[in-house]
Amino acid sequence: MITLGILLLLLGLLFHVALLWSVGVVLVVLGALLAVLGAVGRGVAGRRHFF
């Protein structure tokens, strides 16, 4: 999820598409949050790991 977010951020920056930039930011933040929660052992929505 983080990788996809970074890719969308770069594409949004390269092609000047604000929607790609916004979705990329949301995916990076959400992916980082889920990665941190998974690393500390806290399950989210019944899952301990999000890959």
N, CA and C atoms as an extended XYZ file, in Angstrom:
153
Properties=species:S:1:pos:R:3:atomname:S:1:resname:S:1:resid:I:1 pbc="F F F"
N         0.823       -1.175        0.000 N   MET     1
C         0.000        0.000        0.000 CA  MET     1
C         0.878        1.253        0.000 C   MET     1
N         1.959        1.177        0.746 N   ILE     2
C         2.873        2.321        0.793 CA  ILE     2
C         3.537        2.520       -0.570 C   ILE     2
N         3.922        1.420       -1.192 N   THR     3
C         4.576        1.498       -2.508 CA  THR     3
C         3.631        2.078       -3.551 C   THR     3
N         2.385        1.635       -3.547 N   LEU     4
C         1.395        2.172       -4.479 CA  LEU     4
C         1.168        3.657       -4.226 C   LEU     4
N         1.129        4.050       -2.968 N   GLY     5
C         0.957        5.465       -2.632 CA  GLY     5
C         2.098        6.323       -3.136 C   GLY     5
N         3.323        5.826       -2.973 N   ILE     6
C         4.491        6.574       -3.462 CA  ILE     6
C         4.467        6.675       -4.984 C   ILE     6
N         4.072        5.583       -5.639 N   LEU     7
C         3.972        5.596       -7.096 CA  LEU     7
C         2.933        6.618       -7.559 C   LEU     7
N         1.787        6.651       -6.895 N   LEU     8
C         0.760        7.627       -7.270 CA  LEU     8
C         1.202        9.057       -6.973 C   LEU     8
N         1.941        9.241       -5.886 N   LEU     9
C         2.481       10.573       -5.595 CA  LEU     9
C         3.400       11.045       -6.716 C   LEU     9
N         4.283       10.163       -7.153 N   LEU    10
C         5.214       10.528       -8.223 CA  LEU    10
C         4.492       10.784       -9.543 C   LEU    10
N         3.515        9.945       -9.861 N   LEU    11
C         2.759       10.157      -11.101 CA  LEU    11
C         1.945       11.450      -11.043 C   LEU    11
N         1.362       11.731       -9.884 N   GLY    12
C         0.619       12.982       -9.734 CA  GLY    12
C         1.509       14.198       -9.873 C   GLY    12
N         2.709       14.093       -9.345 N   LEU    13
C         3.660       15.199       -9.461 CA  LEU    13
C         4.138       15.350      -10.901 C   LEU    13
N         4.413       14.227      -11.545 N   LEU    14
C         4.933       14.253      -12.917 CA  LEU    14
C         3.903       14.765      -13.918 C   LEU    14
N         2.649       14.306      -13.788 N   PHE    15
C         1.599       14.667      -14.747 CA  PHE    15
C         0.708       15.804      -14.277 C   PHE    15
N         0.981       16.373      -13.106 N   HIS    16
C         0.221       17.504      -12.554 CA  HIS    16
C        -1.263       17.151      -12.411 C   HIS    16
N        -1.536       15.976      -11.826 N   VAL    17
C        -2.909       15.539      -11.582 CA  VAL    17
C        -3.114       15.522      -10.068 C   VAL    17
N        -3.930       16.436       -9.595 N   ALA    18
C        -4.124       16.602       -8.151 CA  ALA    18
C        -4.803       15.391       -7.520 C   ALA    18
N        -5.668       14.719       -8.263 N   LEU    19
C        -6.361       13.553       -7.726 CA  LEU    19
C        -5.377       12.427       -7.415 C   LEU    19
N        -4.425       12.185       -8.297 N   LEU    20
C        -3.407       11.157       -8.042 CA  LEU    20
C        -2.564       11.522       -6.825 C   LEU    20
N        -2.234       12.780       -6.697 N   TRP    21
C        -1.440       13.247       -5.563 CA  TRP    21
C        -2.199       13.020       -4.258 C   TRP    21
N        -3.485       13.369       -4.233 N   SER    22
C        -4.298       13.217       -3.027 CA  SER    22
C        -4.463       11.754       -2.632 C   SER    22
N        -4.761       10.907       -3.592 N   VAL    23
C        -4.924        9.480       -3.315 CA  VAL    23
C        -3.599        8.888       -2.853 C   VAL    23
N        -2.502        9.327       -3.437 N   GLY    24
C        -1.186        8.855       -3.028 CA  GLY    24
C        -0.870        9.204       -1.588 C   GLY    24
N        -1.194       10.411       -1.179 N   VAL    25
C        -0.952       10.833        0.211 CA  VAL    25
C        -1.776        9.976        1.167 C   VAL    25
N        -3.032        9.752        0.834 N   VAL    26
C        -3.902        8.957        1.696 CA  VAL    26
C        -3.365        7.530        1.815 C   VAL    26
N        -2.938        6.929        0.712 N   LEU    27
C        -2.426        5.562        0.746 CA  LEU    27
C        -1.124        5.455        1.527 C   LEU    27
N        -0.250        6.427        1.405 N   VAL    28
C         1.006        6.389        2.153 CA  VAL    28
C         0.737        6.499        3.652 C   VAL    28
N        -0.116        7.424        4.038 N   VAL    29
C        -0.423        7.602        5.461 CA  VAL    29
C        -1.129        6.371        6.018 C   VAL    29
N        -2.115        5.860        5.314 N   LEU    30
C        -2.849        4.685        5.773 CA  LEU    30
C        -1.941        3.454        5.827 C   LEU    30
N        -1.111        3.275        4.817 N   GLY    31
C        -0.187        2.150        4.821 CA  GLY    31
C         0.820        2.226        5.944 C   GLY    31
N         1.336        3.413        6.215 N   ALA    32
C         2.283        3.576        7.322 CA  ALA    32
C         1.605        3.311        8.661 C   ALA    32
N         0.377        3.776        8.834 N   LEU    33
C        -0.361        3.542       10.066 CA  LEU    33
C        -0.606        2.044       10.286 C   LEU    33
N        -1.030        1.345        9.251 N   LEU    34
C        -1.266       -0.092        9.372 CA  LEU    34
C         0.031       -0.847        9.612 C   LEU    34
N         1.121       -0.406        9.003 N   ALA    35
C         2.411       -1.062        9.225 CA  ALA    35
C         2.874       -0.896       10.664 C   ALA    35
N         2.688        0.293       11.222 N   VAL    36
C         3.082        0.534       12.610 CA  VAL    36
C         2.208       -0.283       13.557 C   VAL    36
N         0.912       -0.300       13.327 N   LEU    37
C         0.018       -1.068       14.181 CA  LEU    37
C         0.322       -2.564       14.096 C   LEU    37
N         0.648       -3.051       12.928 N   GLY    38
C         1.013       -4.455       12.781 CA  GLY    38
C         2.337       -4.771       13.445 C   GLY    38
N         3.263       -3.833       13.421 N   ALA    39
C         4.588       -4.057       14.013 CA  ALA    39
C         4.522       -4.138       15.540 C   ALA    39
N         3.590       -3.425       16.140 N   VAL    40
C         3.475       -3.481       17.599 CA  VAL    40
C         2.549       -4.598       18.055 C   VAL    40
N         2.023       -5.367       17.114 N   GLY    41
C         1.203       -6.518       17.453 CA  GLY    41
C        -0.268       -6.227       17.643 C   GLY    41
N        -0.685       -5.053       17.302 N   ARG    42
C        -2.103       -4.692       17.447 CA  ARG    42
C        -2.851       -5.108       16.199 C   ARG    42
N        -3.868       -5.921       16.361 N   GLY    43
C        -4.671       -6.350       15.224 CA  GLY    43
C        -5.640       -5.267       14.794 C   GLY    43
N        -5.819       -5.111       13.495 N   VAL    44
C        -6.761       -4.145       12.947 CA  VAL    44
C        -7.734       -4.924       12.078 C   VAL    44
N        -9.009       -4.820       12.369 N   ALA    45
C       -10.070       -5.500       11.615 CA  ALA    45
C        -9.852       -7.013       11.602 C   ALA    45
N        -9.379       -7.547       12.714 N   GLY    46
C        -9.208       -8.981       12.826 CA  GLY    46
C        -7.939       -9.540       12.208 C   GLY    46
N        -7.079       -8.672       11.705 N   ARG    47
C        -5.831       -9.132       11.077 CA  ARG    47
C        -4.650       -8.511       11.790 C   ARG    47
N        -3.621       -9.286       11.973 N   ARG    48
C        -2.412       -8.758       12.619 CA  ARG    48
C        -1.407       -8.222       11.612 C   ARG    48
N        -1.490       -8.686       10.360 N   HIS    49
C        -0.529       -8.259        9.339 CA  HIS    49
C        -1.286       -7.843        8.091 C   HIS    49
N        -0.847       -6.780        7.495 N   PHE    50
C        -1.375       -6.323        6.212 CA  PHE    50
C        -0.239       -6.324        5.223 C   PHE    50
N        -0.325       -7.157        4.227 N   PHE    51
C         0.743       -7.262        3.230 CA  PHE    51
C         0.234       -6.802        1.903 C   PHE    51
